[in-house]
Amino acid sequence: MDNKFGKISRISACAALKDGKTILEELSFTAPYKIMMPFERENGGIQIMPLCASAGIMAGDSQNFFYHVKEGADLEVLSQSFEKIHKMDEGAASRTIEVQVDKNATLYYYPQPVIPFAQSSFDSRMTIHLEDETSCLFLLEIISCGRKAHNECFRYSRFSSKVLLYRNDKLIYRDNTCYEPDRMPMEGIGMYEGYTHVANIFLTKLRDTAANLQLQEKIWQILDEASETEGGITRLTTGDMALRIFGQCAQKLQQTAEKIKKLYEHEQKQNMGAADYGSDSGI
């Protein structure tokens, strides 16, 4: 189905370091998107927030986003509100995201939760390239069951979110989330297991192996103390961490994710002066 705007909706943003502060070196976008003036962060980084003139994602929408964080820059990508994927009588919507994080650069990809309405169909593919072990990433995705208050739990047709993450051009992480409620026991074992919302988090390792293990233990403590949620951590052979957290509402997952993000920012700052990875690569 043709895009409602007659062409692919695009965002392209490049963050670079200048005089000790991160700036937007390049920026372009097409309807229905635009980017707000960047917010400055205390550490010299910036936050950017794409704004969308549309009510949400509609049938036939095709989107292409590109983010490049150059050496030494610190960028956080936010979103203005919960992302609504509207009912689609036919067809589907799609999004492609390409990300490049250079050495000694940091990206926090931190959008609001996604709400797939009944009879919606959406496919997303995100490819992230980390230049080396000094490239830092915090990635968050929160997926709801649908409009829970409207009795639309798991009534969407399809929700697909594929993430491919490379370091030094080597694939280190792949998440292929694909839900088709008509064909899958969404509330059963191995799926949502009685919960209605799920958060997926990926964060790159700290430079020091001992500090990285301590970070893992601190995250476990946050998960254990979080009320009304259930989650776990997978530590990859590379030392990076993938988390999956279940809950009954998006706000609880956001609160837990925010605590983990703040912890990660603090620990990363404390470890910025660590020696090169060498044998600490965790591979």
Summary of the structure (lengths in Angstrom):
residues: 283
radius of gyration: 18.7
end to end distance: 44.4
largest distance: 55.9
contacts: 922
relative contact order: 0.11
helix: 16%
strand: 43%
